[in-house]
Amino acid sequence: MSAQVASLPPFAAASRPGALRSARTGTGEIAYWRGGAGAKAPAVLFLHGLGWDGTLWWPFVERYVERFDVICPDTRGHGRSAKPRGPYTIELFAADVLALLDALRIARAAVVGLSQGGMTAQLLALRAPQRVGALALIATAARTDPATAANMEARIRAQREAGPEAAARLAAAAVFSPQFLERAPGYLEAFVAWRAAMDAAALESAMRAGNDYDVLAALAGIRVPTLVVAGAADRLVPPPASRAIAEAVPGARYVEIEASGHLIVLEQPDALGRSLDPLLDAYR
């Protein structure tokens, strides 16, 4: 693996500070990384997307670890968290996160969610508004578009018929821009090997977790400072899906980041950080 690839998530995780822990909750065993300024500092919860884990957020751990209590959980079925049999739902993921906050005795957190993690973040803000102090929704949607659902089903078919590597290549085609893969030679093959090694049944359950998800009409009820970020070149969740969230949440700020596909966290971390800073600084 090249030095450049080794410096990028998820491969950079081993070199980062903090502690990987797990919590037994009423909904299952949830693994999480926690580090930063201590339990008395404002808490920031980073929720990863489908097929990733908390290591996706390492660039932002580095950015915020000195000012915040930073928590990066692994969603059910991902990373080191429990992988019970499905079906999984976004409601279930949100219940897991609330159970983790309870276990850690965190009354309130800023919540930053990417893609499927952003769907979970929206539900948290709607179901438990007193637990969410600020909200950042990145490359995500308020309802599952038929094209997105079709993409997930194509990945599931590929995983069953052609194997996990074929499914990983389909995922890569959906989430990475060609420009990023050109800038990071070797990343695609490292990603494919990493994704193909995941628990196939758990990943399939997670792929279908967003089926029937639709909270768009309810978003007018969100009353916390909200940032919505889209990648201008995102093919999986195109910018209009993110703009719809910003238009529905009162007072939401919308940012569209040029030269980025779906994985803004990887492709344009500095631009994303500059967008997050005002929201999190105000939350402090």
VEXNUGU-6974 format. One record per atom (N, C-alpha, C, O): residue in one letter; x, y, z. Coordinates in steps of 0.1 Angstrom, whole numbers, plus 5000, padded with zeros to 4 digits. Layout:
<rs>
AXYZ...
</rs>
This chain:
<rs>
M500849885000M500050005000M500950135000M501850135008S500650224991S501450344990S501250435003S500350415010A502250515005A502250605017A501050695016A500350725026Q500650745004Q499450825002Q498250755006Q497450815014V498050635002V496850555005V496850525020V495750535026A497950495026A498050465040A497650585049A497350565060S497750705043S497450825051S495950855050S495550955057L495150785042L493750815040L492850715048L493250605051P491650755053P490750665059P490350555049P490250585037P490050435054P490150395068P491550345072P491750295083F492550345062F493850285065F494650365074F495650305079A494350485077A495150575086A494850555100A495450605109A493850475103A493250465117A494250435128A494250485139A495150345124A496050295135A497050395140A497550385151S497250505132S498150605137S497550725144S498150815148R496250705147R495550815154R495450805169R495450685174P495350915176P495250905191P493850855195P492950845187G493650835208G492350805214G492250655217G493250585217A491050615220A490750475224A489550415217A488550485216L489750295213L488650215207L487950145219L488650065226R486650155221R485950095232R484650035227R484350045215S483949965235S482649915232S481749935244S482149935255A480449945241A479449965251A478349865249A477849845238R477949795260R476749705259R475549795262R475449855272T474649795252T473449875254T472249775253T472349655250G471049835255G469849755253G469549715239G468749625237T470249775229T470049735215T471249655210T471149615198G472249635217G473449555212G474749615216G474849725222E475749545212E477149595214E477549695204E477549665192I477849815208I478249915199I479749955202I480149995213A480549945191A481949985192A482050135189A481350185181Y483050205195Y483150345192Y484550385196Y485250335204W485050485189W486250555192W485950685200W484950755196R486650715210R486350835218R487750895222R488650825226G487751025220G488951095224G488751245224G487651295220G489651325228G489551465227G489651535241G490451495249A488951645242A489151735253A488451695266A488451765276G487851575266G487351525279G485851535279G485151605272A485251465289A483751455290A483151585293A481951605291K483851685299K483251815302K483251905289K482552005290A483951865279A483851945266A482551915259A482051805261P482152005250P481051975241P481251845233P482351825228A480251765232A480351635225A479951655211A479051725207V480751585202V480451585188V480451435184V481451365186L479351395178L479151255174L479251255158L478451315152F480151175153F480351155139F479751015134F480150915139L478751025125L478150895120L478550875106L478350955097H479150755104H479650715090H478550665081H477350655086G478850645069G477850595059G477950445058G478750375064L477050395049L476950255046L478250195042L478950255033G478650085048G479850015044G481150065049G482250035044W481050165058W482350215064W482350185079W481650095083D483150265086D483050255101D483650385106D483850475098G483750395119G484150525125G485550575120G485850695122T486350485115T487650535110T487550625098T488550695095L486450635092L486250725081L486450875085L486850955077W486250905098W486251045103W487651085108W487751195114W488751005106W489951045112W490451185108W491051255117P490251235096P490751375094P489951475103P490551585106F488751445106F488051545115F488251515129F488051615137V488651395133V489151375147V490351465149V490451535159E491251475139E492451555141E492051705141E492751785149R491051745134R490651885134R490051925147R490152045151Y489251835153Y488451885165Y488851825178Y488251855188V489851735178V490051655190V490551745202V490351705214E491151855199E491551945210E490552025216E490752085227R489352035209R488352125214R487052055219R486252115226F486851935215F485651865217F485851725223F486951675222D484751675228D484751535232D484151465219D483051465216V485051395212V484751335199V484451185200V485251115206I483251155195I482851015195I482550965181I481751035174C483150855176C482950805163C482450655164C483350565165P481150625165P480750485166P480750415153P480750475142D480850285154D480550195143D479150155143D478650095153T478450185132T477050145131T476849995132T477749915128R475749955138R475349805138R475649745124R475349795114G476349625125G476649555113G477949605106G478349545096H478649705112H479849755106H480949755116H480749745128G482249755111G483349765120G483449665131G483249545128R483649705143R483649615154R482449605162R482349545173S481349675158S480049665164S479449525162S479849455153A478449495170A477749365168A477049355154A476749465148K476949235149K476449215136K475249115136K475349005131P474249145143P473049055144P472449035131P472649115122R471548935130R470848915118R469849035115R469349095125G469649065103G468749165099G467249125101G467049015106P466349205096P466549335089P467049445098P466749445110Y467749545092Y468149665098Y467249775092Y466849775081T467149885100T466350005096T467150125101T467950115110I466850235095I467350365100I466850395114I467550445123E465650355117E465050365130E465950295140E466150335151L466350175137L467150085145L468450145148L469050145159F469050205137F470350275139F470250385148F471150415156A469150465147A468950585156A468850535170A469350595179A468050425172A467950375186A469250335192A469550355204D470150275183D471450235188D472250355192D472950355203V472150465185V472950585188V472450645201V473250685210L471150645203L470650705215L471050615227L471350665238A471050485225A471450395236A472950415239A473250405251L473750445229L475150465232L475350605239L476050605249L474550705236L474650835243L474250805258L474850865267D473250735260D472850705273D473950625281D474250665292A474550525274A475550455281A476750535284A477450515295L477050635276L478150725279L477850845287L478650935290R476550855291R476050965299R476251105292R476651195299I475951105279I476051225272I474651275269I473851215262A474351385275A472951445274A472651505261A471551495256R473751565255R473451645243R474751645234R475851655240A474551635221A475751635212A475451705199A474251705195A476451755193A476351795179A476451665171A477351585174V475651655161V475651525153V476051565139V475351645132V477051495134V477551505120V477351375113V477951275118G476451365103G476151245097G476451245082G475951335075L477151145077L477351135062L476451025056L476450915061S475751055045S475050955038S474050885046S473150945052Q474250755048Q473250675057Q473350725071Q472350735078G474550775075G474650835088G473950965089G473450995100G473851035078G472951155078G471551125079G470751205085M471051015074M469650975075M469450945090M468350985095T470350875096T470250845111T470150975119T469450995128A471051075115A471151195122A469851275121A469351335131Q469151275110Q467851335108Q466851275118Q466051345124L466851145119L465851085128L466151115142L465251135150L467451125146L467851165159L467251295163L466651325173A467451395154A466951535156A465351535157A464851625164L464751445150L463251445150L462751365162L461751405168R463351255166R462851165176R463251215190R462551195200A464451275191A465051315204A465651445203A466851465205P464851555200P465451685197P466251745209P467151825207Q465951695221Q466651745233Q468051695233Q468951745241R468451595226R469751525226R470651585215R471851555215V470151665206V470851715195V471051865196V470051935195G472351915197G472552055199G472852125186G472652245185A473352055176A473552105162A473651985153A473851875157L473352015140L473151905131L473951945118L473752045112A474751845113A475351855100A475051735092A475351625096L474451755080L473951655072L474751655058L474651755051I475551555056I476451555045I476151445035I476051335038A475951495022A475751395011A474651295015A474851175014T473551345019T472451265024T471151305018T471051415012A470151235021A468751265016A467751245027A468051175037A466551305025A465451285034A464551175031A463651145038R464751125019R463951005015R464750925005R465650974998T464450795004T465250704995T464650714981T463550684978D465550764972D465150774958D465150634952D465950554955P464250614942P464250484936P465550444929P465950324929A466250544924A467550514918A468550464928A469450374925T468550524940T469450484951T469150334955T470050254957A467850314957A467450174960A467850074950A468249964953A467750114937A468150024926A469649994926A470049884924N470450104930N471850084931N472149984942N473049894940M471449994953M471749894964M471349754960M472049664963E470249734953E469849604949E470849544939E471149424939A471449634930A472449584921A473649534928A474349444925R474049604939R475249564947R474949434954R475849344955I473749414959I473349294966I473449174956I473949064959R472849194944R472949094934R474349054930R474748944929A475249164929A476649134925A477249054937A478048964934Q476949094949Q477649024960Q477248874961Q478048794964R475948854958R475448714958R475948634946R476348514947E475948694934E476248614922E477748624918E478248524913A478348734920A479748754915A480748764927A481948754924G480248774939G481148784950G481348924956G480949024949P481948934968P482049064974P482949164967P482749284968E483949114960E484849204953E484049274942E484249394940A483249204935A482449274924A481449374930A481349484925A480849344942A479949434948A480749564953A480249674952A481949534958A482849654962A483149744951A483249864953R483349684939R483749774927R482449854923R482649964919L481349794924L480049874921L479949984931L479550094927A480149954944A480150064954A481150174951A480750294952A482350134948A483350234945A482950324933A483150444933A482350264923A481850344911A480850444915A480750554909A480050414925A478950504929A479450614938A478850724938V480450584946V480750684957V482050764955V482150874961F482950724946F484150804943F484150874930F483650814920S484550994930S484651064917S485951014909S486950974916P485951004896P487150964889P488351054892P489451004892Q488051184895Q489151274898Q489851234911Q491151244912F489151184921F489751144934F490651024931F491751014936L490050924924L490850804921L492050824913L493050754915E492050934905E493250964898E494351034907E495551014905R493851114917R494751174926R495351084936R496351104942A494650964939A495050874949A495250734943A494450644945P496250714934P496450584928P496750474938P497450494947G496050364936G496150254945G495050254955G494850144962Y494350364957Y493250364967Y492150274963Y491650204972L491750264950L490650184946L490850034950L489949974956E492049984947E492349844950E492349814965E491849714969A492949914972A492949894987A491549894993A491149815002F490649984987F489349994992F488549864989F487849814997V488749814976V487949694972V488349574981V487449504986A489649564984A490049454993A489449475007A488949375014W489449595012W488949625026W487449595026W486949535035R486649645016R485249635016R484849485014R483849435020A485549415005A485249275003A485349185015A484749075015A486149225024A486449145036A485349165047A485349095057M484349255045M483349275054M482349155055M482249075046D481549155066D480549055068D479449075058D478749175058A479348985049A478448995037A476949015042A476249095036A476548925051A475148935055A474749065062A473749125059A475649105071A475449235078A475449355068A474549445069L476349345058L476349455048L475149455040L474649565037E474649345036E473349335028E472249395036E471449465031S472149355049S471049415058S471149565058S470149635058A472449615059A472649765060A472249825046A471749945046M472449765035M472149815022M470649835021M470149935014R469849755028R468349775027R467749855038R466549865039A468649905047A468149975059A467350095055A466450135062G467750165044G467050285040G465750265032G465050365028N465350135029N464150115022N462950175029N462850165041D462150255022D460950315027D461250435036D460350485043Y462550475036Y462850595045Y462350725038Y462550745027D461550805046D461050925041D460651015053D459650995059V461551115056V461251205067V461051355062V461051445070L461051375048L461051505043L459951595049L460251705052A458751545049A457651625054A457851665069A457251765074A458551585076A458751615091A459851715094A459951755105L460751745084L461951815087L461651965091L462452025097A460452015088A460152145093A460052155108A460152265114G460052045115G460052035129G461452045136G461452055148I462452045128I463852055133I464052195137I463852285129R464552215149R464752355154R466152375159R466352465168V467152305155V468552325159V469352385147V468952365135P470452455149P471252495138P471652385129P472152275134T471452395116T471652285107T472452325095T472152435089L473452245092L474252265080L473952145070L473952025075V473752175058V473552065048V474652085037V474852195031V475351975034V476551985025V476351875014V476051765017A476551925002A476451824990A477751834983A478451934982G478151724976G479251724966G478651754953G477751684948A479251844946A478751884933A478751774923A477851774914A479651684924A479751564915A479251434921A479551334916D478451444931D477851324937D476851254928D475851314925R477151134925R476251054916R475250974924R474250934919L475650934936L474750854944L473650934951L472450894950V473951044957V472951134962V473251274956V473951354962P472651304944P472951424938P472451554946P471651534955P473051664943P472851784951P471351824953P471051864964P470451794943P469051834946P468451764958P467551824965A468951644961A468351574973A468851644986A468051654995S470051694986S470551764997S469851904998S469551955009R469651974987R469052104987R467652094992R467152184999A466951984990A465551964995A465551955010A464652005016I466551905016I466651905031I466852045036I466152095045A467752125029A468052255034A466852345032A466552435041E466052325022E464852395020E463752365030E462852445033A463752245035A462752195045A463052225059A462152245067V464352235063V464652265077V464752415079V465552485072P464052475088P464052615090P465452665093P466052615103G465852765086G467152835088G468352755084G469452795088A468252635078A469352555074A470252625064A469852705056R471552605066R472552665057R472952555047R473252435051Y473052585034Y473352485024Y474752525018Y474952635014V475652425016V476952435010V477052325000V476852215003E477552364988E477852264977E479352274974E479852384971I480052164976I481452154974I481852114961I481552004956E482552194954E482952164940E484052054940E484652024950A484151984929A485151884927A485151774938A486151724942S483951734941S483751624951S482651534947S481551584942G482851404948G481751304947G481051284960G481051374968H480551164962H479751134974H480651134987H480151184997L481851094986L482751084998L483451215000L484651214999I482751315004I483251445006I484351445017I485351515017V484051355027V484951345038V486351305033V487351355039L486451225023L487751185017L488251275007L489451305006E487351314998E487751394986E488051534989E489051594983Q487351604998Q487551745000Q487451775015Q486651845020P488351705024P488151725038P488451865043P487751915052D489351945037D489552075041D488352165038D487952245047A487752155026A486552235023A485452195032A484652285037L485252065035L484252025044L484452085058L483552125065G485752075063G486052125076G485752275077G485252325087R486052355067R485752495067R484252525068R483752625073S483452435062S482052445063S481452405077S480552465082L482152305083L481652255096L482152355107L481352365117D483252425106D483752505117D482852605123D482652605135P482152685114P481152785121P480052715129P479752765139L479552605124L478452535131L478952485144L478352505155L480152415144L480652355157L481152465166L481052445178D481752565161D482252675170D481152745177D481252775189A480052765170A478852825176A478252725187A477752775197Y478352595184Y477752495193Y478552505206Y478052485217R479852525205R480752525217R480252635227R480852655237
</rs>
